[in-house]
């Protein structure tokens, strides 16, 4: 069976919870499934991910999870963009000048591993879409760097954005997306893991 590494992020920007953290805490690790919690910090997040990826021998797939409160669905990111913007600042109040992540790297990587046919099954568990923008924050940063420096798309490498959970919203947050229960998000991620490793 293939070995998969799944990452999530800590809570940030005043939130007490992050659905990606809660999901990796509820995935049962074994010799074929490893999880790691990343800080919302440009350099430290990728350094920790890179060190873990290199230390784990023969990783066959990399699945990265992150939170996007503005999204209405679970979104599989098709594109990793060679661009970064630190607005808002990361967890350590770091500002990186907006610009290319890697001056010599390609403008973007297109993910060849996502299959459109996945959506019909995943939508049975909850709203799921394919997205063409992973943003320009830490999520996109580690997505691009992971493909560029670690996998070169030779193994399944995927970033998935998760919507907020109901407990992260209040009645005044009308500009945010629609919340989705943790149970639905977990079920969708578990299905994605199955599809990646089979």
N, C-alpha and C positions, 0 to 999 in steps of 0.2 A: 504494500500500500504506500502511496505517496506521502511524503512529510510536508506539512503546511505550517507556515509561521503566520500568526494573526496578530495584528497590532491594534491598539486603541489609544485614546488620548485621555489625559487627566481632565478634570473639570477646570474651567477657566472663565475669565471675565465676570467674576462675581457669582457664577453658577456653582451650586453645591454638588452637581452630578453631571455626568456626561454619558449618554447612552452607549457610546463606544466602549467606555470603561466598564460599564455594567455588563455589557455583552461578553467581553473577554473574561470577566470574572465568573460568568455563568457557563462558559464553554469548558468542557471537561478535558483538561490536558492529558495527553498520553504520549507514547513514544513517537506518534505520527502527527500530533497536533501540539504546537507550542504557542504560547501567548506572551506578549510583552506590552507593558504600559509605558507610553511615551509622554514626556513633558511637552507642553505647547510652547516650544522654543525651537527656533530654526536650526541652529547648529547642534544643540544637545540632543534633539530628537533624532536627527539623522545619524549622529555619531553612535547613539545607543542602538539604533536599528541596525546600522552597518556592523557594529561589533557583535551583536547577537546573531545576525545572519551568517557572518563568517565563522562564528564559534559553533553554530549548529551545522553539523556535517550533512551534506547532501539534501539541502532544502529543495523541494520540488515545486513549491508554490508559495507566493507571498500575497496575503490579503491584508489590506490596511483599511481601518475604519475610522471615520471622523464624524463630528457633529456639524450640521448646518441647520440652524433654527429657522432659516427662511424657506427651507424646502418643504414641500407637501407630501413627499414620498421618499422611499429608499431609492437612491440614485447611484447607478453603476457608472463610473466615470470613464468615458471613452478616450479622453485626451489628457495628457500630462504636458503642461505648457512651460516653456523655458522663460518664465517671468515671475517675479516676486514683488510684492508690495506690502509694506508693514503698516497697514492701517486697518485695524488697530495694531498696537504694539504686541509683542509676544509676552509670555508669562514673566519674563525678567525685564520688561519695559525696554527691550532692545528695538532699535530702529535700524533697519537695513535699507540702504538707498534703493528705491524702486528701479528695477532693471532686470537684465538677464540673470538667470541662476548660474549658468555656465556660458562664458563668453565664446567658447569654441564648440559648444554642443548644438544639436539641431534645434530648430524653433519649437518643436513639439514631438512627442511620441504618441502615435495612435495605438490603442490597445487592440491587438488581434485576437484576444482570448475571449472577449465577450460575444456571446451568441444571441442574436435577436430572439431566437426561439425560447430562451430562458424566461422571457417576460411572461408568457402565457401561464407558466407554472408558478412563477414567483408571485404574480398578482393574485393567485388564489389565496395567498397568505396575508397580503396587504399591498397597497399601492407601490408599484416599483417601476422605475423608468431608467432609460439610458440617458445620461447627461453628456453634453459636449463641453462642459466647463467645470473644472475642479476648483475654480477660483484662483486667487493669487496669494494665498496665505500659507500657513505651515502645512496644511494638508497637501496642496499642490506641490509645495517645495519638496516634501519627502517622497511624493509620488514620482516626480521627475527625477530626483536624485537616485531613487531606488532602481529605476529602469536604466538610467544613464551609467551609474557606477557599479550596480550589483548584478542585475539580471539580463540587461540588454534585450528584454522581451523573449529570451530563450526559454524561460519557464513562465507559467501563468503569474502575472503580476497585476494586481487590481486594487484600485481604491474605491471604496463605497462610502458615500455620504448618507448619514442617517438623520431623519427629522428629529425634532425635539419630542420629549415625552410629555404627557399631560401635566405632570407635576412641575414642569419647567415654565409653564405659561400662566399668565393671569389675565383678567378681563381687559386690562389696558393695553395689552401687547397685540394690537390689531394689525401691525405691519409684519408680523411673523407668519410663518407657514402653519399648516395644520399639524397638530400633535398626533403621534401614533403610539399606541401602547407598547410597552417593553416586550410583552409576550409576542406581538406580531413582528417586531423588529428582530427579536432573537430567532424566531422561526424562519424568517427570510434569510438571515445570515447563515443559519445552519444549512439551508438548502443551497446557498451559494458555495459554501465549503464543500458540500457533497459534489456539486457540479465541477468544481475546480480540480478535485483530487481523483475523480473517476474518469 
